[in-house]
Amino acid sequence: MSLGDLLVERGLITKDQLQQAVSAKREPTERLDRILVRLGYVDERAVLEVLGEQLAFPVVDLTKSKIDVETLKQMPTKLVHRRKLIPLEKSNGKICVATSDPFDLYGFDELRMITGLDVMPVLAAESEINAIIKRYFGVGGDTISQLVDEDRVEVVSDVNEDAGDLAEMAQDASVVKLVNDILLEAINERASDIHIEPYENDLKIRYRIDGVLQNTNVPPQIRRFQAAIISRIKILSNLNIAEKRLPQDGSFKIKVHGREIDIRVSIIPMVFGEGVVMRILDKQAILLSLHDLGFWPDMLTNFAEIINQPHGILLVTGPTGSGKTTTLYAALNQIASDEIKTLTVEDPVEYHLDRINQVNVNLKAGLTFARGMRSFLRHDPDVIMVGEIRDLETAETAIQASLTGHLVLSTLHTNDAASATTRLLDMGVEPFLVASSLEAVLAQRLIRVICTKCKEDYMPKSTEVPPDFGWQGEKLWRGRGCRDCRNTGFAGRKGIFELLVMNEEVRELVLQRSSSSKVLACGRKHGLVLLREDGFRKVRAGITTIDEVVRATKL
């Protein structure tokens, strides 16, 4: 009985699904079971169990199996990368290898000839085999080995480098694939940035995942292709590939998994070559709702009331990368409707929003935040979002917009909520304008969330707990570290927040140009929860760890 018929007989797929899989063949040699897995009709592990039973091959879980690393490193790269054979054990003249393709007799024969041992195949999921290859050979390891084997690309000298040769090298199909491998791996790992850093004898690639930089395993030979990789990125970004003495900025778009992703590129000349940072912006990413951001219920209620007011200014403050724009997008998404006209001016537009009119700042053409807002006032809006208040002109325009009956949302770079009022006064805004227009200030930070797959409780030592935590000897939570979270113990991020709502007493302090410490004391009197306190609430709820809150906030 064929594998397809066996899967139907066991109720794992239907006859219709089998027929659709037969019709979905991309090439004559594509196996039916892989088509079924690709279409999502059946789980890969279930197919392996049926195959193993049919062929009398054991099925193993590579996440729990011991890998013979020494033999793996000695094996020819084509057996590892192309045949996907992973050695598990050698004993008594036999070698046990994991494979996802039990019909690859040529691969088994080749391994038998090279090692002189009898080959004992066991079945493992292709995704697990790929994870092993990536761990020991690095991202793009198969492409690097192909480049090294073929020896078609050589490092071009930094002296008298010809731009034509550089362009030709960067367009080599293997270099193109290598850069694509780096981008794809970053997107699949949920990275926000890719850092390519040249050193004297090394080229490091690091991904920023959940706000923390993590080293990525890459083959050591990648240093040889540094010039080609950077030239490829420059060509994609429409930059000058011959210019190596000055910083350059650019961008390009790629399409992955059916969605368009923007890549912003910054290149800076360094001692041992050019350093590259690529920011990944998924404009069609699923937007978070206010409930997903991490607001505590009482604070969410207050915040929702503020964004539903007819006019006034709401400021979201925090350092770069603290999630301010995401919070504003979630707020706009909450209030967007057919009855409300919403306009945004951003630098640049990071995500596309339905029912919201978005404008990009264009400094070369003279379109600044302030000029965009002044034009907005003639466009009959109800809600205006300004990417950032950077100067007096933008601040005064935002205030005028709020005083003429518009709700204005914006961001400001301050460390806490109370400092926002003094920051506006320092810019030169009159105290009575700040007091009459500002409705609330939300300060925020991002903290990593404990991975749900490896979450465990533990009893912390007293020395690990900060004195302001108010620890009563209860158990807390942490992530043990697993494959799903790259052994970090964290997966995803949430916000911690500090919401200062303006009242008569706070407005009076602003009119008197009082210090931020007095504004803070007044806010505390009326129930203001500090960033650190909100973080500790989330530690007790098992959402994050003490270390994360301490890292993101100050005492």
Secondary structure, DSSP 4 states (H G I P E B T S, - for coil): --HHHHHHHTTSS-HHHHHHHHHT-SSTT--HHHHHHHTTSS-HHHHHHHHHHHHT--B--TTTSPP-HHHHHHS-HHHHHTT--EEEEEETTEEEEEES-TT-HHHHHHHHHHH-SEEEEEE--HHHHHHHHHHHH-TTHHHHHHHHHHT---PPPSTT--HHHHHHHHT-HHHHHHHHHHHHHHHHTTEEEEEEEEETTEEEEEEEETTEEEE----GGGGGGHHHHHHHHHHHTT--TT--SS-EEEEEEEEETTEEEEEEEEEEEETTEEEEEEEEE-TTSPPPPGGGTT--HHHHHHHHHHHTSSSEEEEEE-STTSSHHHHHHHHHHHH--TT--EEEEESS--S--TT-EEEE-BTTTTB-HHHHHHHHGGG--SEEEES---SHHHHHHHHHHHHTT-EEEEEE--SSSTHHHHHHHHHT--HHHHHHHEEEEEEEEEEEEEPSSSEEEE---GGGS-GGG---S--EEEE---GGGTTSSEEEEEEEEEEEE--HHHHHHHHTT--HHHHHHHHHHTTPPPHHHHHHHHHHTTSS-HHHHHHH---
